[in-house]
Amino acid sequence: MSLCALSLCEAAAEIREGRISAVELVTACLDRIAEVDPGVQAWTFLDRDHALMQARVLDESRAHGGALGPLHGVPIGVKDVFDTGDMPTEFGSPLWAGRTPRSDAAAVARLRAAGAVIMGKTVTTEYAYFHPGKTRNPHDAARTPGGSSSGSAAAVAASEPPLPPRFAFVKSPVWEQADAVTRDAFGELVEFLGEAATEVELGESFERAIDLHRTVMEVEMAHNLHRDYEKGGDKLSAPLRRIIERGRARLAVDYAAALAGIAPLNEGLNDLFNEYDAILTLAAPGEAPRGLESTGNPIFCTIWTYLGAPAITLPLLRTESGLPLGVQLVGRRGNDARLLRTARWLVKNVERISHHGRRQATVMDSKPAGRAGKRK
């Protein structure tokens, strides 16, 4: 198996045990990038020599008995909205082309402290909003890869869950905006999970979350991008200009009310997360849309973004054309580790569910256990 096919946890263990070096792993990843990235264009900045220099320093530190962080020697791509003191950060905008920050963002600094090799910067949409960058969908170059980033997730080393997890299947208030084939695919997934998945209704209070999120997002975009809008608004995309202009017109009392709605809704999920390990829901309305003019509709992520809840999308479903359909898992706010353990279990136990008539899935461990039914 190619070294670049190792998972994050596997790679960290291989380096920690001395079976491979950071230089070997980073070289394998760089070679793979050189092979496939001309067609995918996932990176906006990548310096091979700089990445290998970081890996050599980490290998030398290990050879001299230096302390090993949990990500020692593991290559990481950083979304280009996080400052990196040794490489450009451009926010996906021509207004910031060539900008090199003086220091790392806190998240990047913590990755370095854990021993990660910062390979480079991955493409983001303009200011992490809608307007797409150059990246193509690796399954079909004529389709969007989505936004605001393809990214990479930091994993938490853990023991398998002591018991098979339980999932709360949540359609959310925008269920009808999903394609029919996507709704059918989720029906088959829930059927496959059996008693491990129970349909749960969130209640009417969550129906306003999408509008509340829009208020927060528009006001904060208008505030944070005020200087850029004044300096070079004509260089911003039309959708971004519109959201800034709507944000400037919002009332402070509406923004305060939208912020005040976050805590009660999170509290309203406490009982759910006391019973279930994760919410199981859609990640997108359907397969990646054709065309490169936008990154698709993020409506199925909106509630969880508003609540600040950890969420992860897994490509466990496939359409008839072979493109992936994302399965989104959402966890309790502040409980990222539990969510990642649950996601790992799901990936390990479900290989694939097709959206049409024949269910295609394999169970590698025990049949999921739990209670069936519908809960309000």
Helices and strands as residue ranges (DSSP letters): G 3-5, H 8-16, H 22-40, E 43-46, H 48-63, E 75-79, G 94-96, H 106-113, E 117-122, G 126-128, E 167-169, G 175-177, H 180-193, G 194-196, E 197-200, G 204-208, H 209-224, H 226-232, G 233-235, H 238-249, H 252-260, H 262-268, H 270-275, E 278-282, G 299-301, H 302-307, E 311-318, E 324-330, H 336-349, E 353-354, E 374-375
